[in-house]
Amino acid sequence: MMNNKKADVMQQYGKVAVMMGGNSAEREISLMSGNGVLEALLTRGVDAHPFDPAERPLSALKDQGFNRIFIALHGPFGEDGTLQGALETMGIPYTGCGVMASAICMDKWRTKLLWQGAGLPIPTFEILNDHSDFAAIEQKLGLPIFVKPATEGSSIGVSKVKQAGQLKAAYQEARRYDELVLAEQFIGGGEYTCAIIGDHAYPTIKIEPATEFYDYDAKYFRDDTLYHCPSGLSAAQEQQARTLSLQAFKVLGGRGWGRVDFLLDEAGDIYLLEVNTSPGMTSHSLVPMAARAEGLQYEDLCLAVLDRVYVG
């Protein structure tokens, strides 16, 4: 016989699909995130099932009677508004940001333009193409320069240009992943992140990679990346960072949950970097780390995200 508590949980959430995998370059990480979420929800009594859109059509969500979706997909076709639009068309509630915010946050260039228009602080940047004057951009931005595809995540295709004359090669590498490539001013006071669930900003985390920068391996596989939570910011800086992260998230139309990454310069000023609308939920991931700092266990974090679904 099913106990009353488990029956109540199953009735509250219904049949839940944990969307994971997909066809993006971040498939491997998505599977890691999704399986973590799936196990957590099952532990809490949720009737949760894995669903890989690379292996089954989305129409199966309706056919198999799913009542809500936990999106653990990363990258294009899962995090960029396309899936969100499809789910809204089918009338199935889902976690995370809506169509507009998902699409904007996936595009680092348009994210920066909106923040810039709202008067929020961002690093100086340039758009690169085949006809760019790479030498002039190196001189304008100064070295080092970060080069990144505009619509990829997990630091895929990102490189750090440290010597004059290397910008073009870095552009060509990033261009393999996206037609739109950014060159961004280096901000050297440290990299931080702020997790958001609902209207609450969690404690910031300072990230110290052992590698040249916080790359794909440092994010997901290396054990020598250092994470500081509390981050070491002063009380005033911490409050400013959380307030600014919430503001930055809302300016882009963010809701449900997300993660705002930012940089500090040597003077202690904050520069917004990007927003992740479907943050990683692996053993190395940052949102679970920030939640733990406030006493929220991984399983309850997953429930908190699942509580904030959107129908459209």
ABEGO torsion letter per residue (X at the ends): XBBAAAAAAAAAAEBBBBBBEEABAAAAAAAAAAAAAAAAAAAAGBBBBBBBAAABBAAAAAAAGBABBBBABBEBGAAAGAAAAAAAAAGBBBBEBBAAAAAAAABAAAAAAAAAAAGBBBBBBBBBBAABBAAAAAAAAEOBBBBBBAABBGGBGBBBBABBGAAAAAAAAAAAABABBBBBBBBAAEBBBBBBBEABBBBBBBBBBABABBBAAAAAABAABBBBOBAGBBAAAAAAAAAAAAAAAAAAGBBGBEBBBBBBBAAGBBBBABBBABBBABAABAAAAAAAAAGBBAAAAAAAAAABBBAX
